[in-house]
Amino acid sequence: MTGRADAPSPLRGRTVLVTGASSGIGEATARAVARRDARVVLVARRADELRRVQGDIVAELGERLPDGGPRVASYACDLTDAAAVDDLVARVGAEHGTVDYLVNNAGRSIRRSLHLSYDRMHDVERTMAINYLAPVRLTLGLLPAMRAQRFGHVVNIVTWGVQIKAPKFSAYIASKAALDTWSRIAGRECYGDNVTFTNVRVSLVRTPMVTPTDAYDGRGASPEQAAERVVRALEDRPVTVDVLTGRLGELANLAMPRLSDAAFHRIDRRFPDSAAARGESRAG
């Protein structure tokens, strides 16, 4: 725990890499981390948006940390490109040393019923590529240095869906569940090296990722509210960060699996696919 409210954050002077930092939860997390005097490494595909976020942080807080080091750096990277990820790990290591904290936030959401997915195996492949394979590759690249210095923490932005198993999200939730499970096992193997993992199981957040679904308009937490939970996970290093609804859904799935199936089937029928999922507007 961070202790007194006026105590320095454990992030102070540490290097924190945040993926998906060009918008949404990633951008809000990067700003919040920077305000705690951490060195922030921004990673995303869109170089222009990364420059905007970096410029905003510098304008608010200055270019240098109290110790004189650079406050923020940015790297444009397609995390589904294996060679690009390996190059990113090498460049960050050479230019900033060991990454102390990693926030695996970059991801892709998709809400589409199975009957609309029979000829869309690419949805599963693309979702797994960015939500599971990419963060695993990046984490594996950064782990040796963390373990060698005997300190590190990895925060994965997953979803409460891994607990409630919501219909229409089979590809998305499966990819996040894979990362959730991989990280729990990795945490056990790295425990003796003081390298820990947190899975932050967020509920609905108002980010560009959910805009194709009309039913979500105006609903959910703000990116800043979600970022507060991510920063607490970085500072306190719990195993998981859940919401009450997710815990209740997980309990219901364990205690009353068929009743849960029936209840979610009714919910599924009440909320149809979006126009985007049906191919009538922007791709879902």
KAURZI-V256600 format. One record per helix or strand of 2 or more residues. SS is the DSSP state (A for helix, B for strand). FROM is the first residue (numbers start at 0). TO is the last residue. If there is no record, write none. Layout:
((SS & FROM & TO) (SS & FROM & TO))
//
This chain:
((B & 14 & 18) (A & 23 & 33) (B & 38 & 43) (A & 46 & 60) (B & 71 & 75) (A & 81 & 95) (B & 100 & 103) (A & 113 & 115) (A & 120 & 148) (B & 151 & 156) (A & 160 & 163) (A & 169 & 192) (B & 194 & 199) (A & 207 & 209) (A & 213 & 215) (A & 222 & 235) (B & 239 & 240) (A & 243 & 254) (A & 256 & 269))
//
